[in-house]
Amino acid sequence: MASKEKKEVVIPKTPADLQRMKLEKLMKNPDKLAPIPDGPEGTRKPPTAPEFVRDVMGSSAGAGSGEFHVYRGYRRRELFRQKHLDEQAKKESQKDEFEKILDANRQAAEERTAKKRAKRQKKKMKKKMKKQEVKTEKEEEQKAEESEESEEDEPEEEQQDQVKDDDAEENCFVIGGR
């Protein structure tokens, strides 16, 4: 037992000391999961109302002295049940209203996103079309330059052809030839 460390027993004097001790214990082994207690088991559910109340009584005169206390018990339980039902209905209506608000917000966000997406796509297409137009213009310029170069070569050939054609025509009309 001498090999084991002696544990000091520390008694917390204030709530802060107690909290500090709990944190130190948790931080000794950070890999270990901390116990998290579950919340309250839920709201207290009222007992169901009896289907038949055979002894219907009130707090009026003529009832026995003990009957009034029984009446008060019935009344208290019924009021608690009614209050519970009203609270449930209120929670449901709040939950439905919250869901509607969430759906409206989600839909509005989706519309904004879709609008911005469409704007980005439109901008992207414009850029692509502009790039394509520049490319086609360059191709047209190249074709125009090529055709101009070929046209410059063609007139000399055309002139020679015309001269040959003219010579042929002259020869046809000249009788006796040259």
Secondary structure, DSSP 8 states (H G I E B T S, - for coil): --SS---------SHHHHHHHHHHHHHHSTTS------------------S--SS---SSTTS-TTHHHHHHHHHHHHHHHHHHHHHHHHHHHHHHHHHHHHHHHHHHHHHHHHHHHHHHHHHHHHHHHHHHHHHHHHHHHHHHHHHHHHHHHHHHHHHHHHHHHHHHHHHHHSTT--
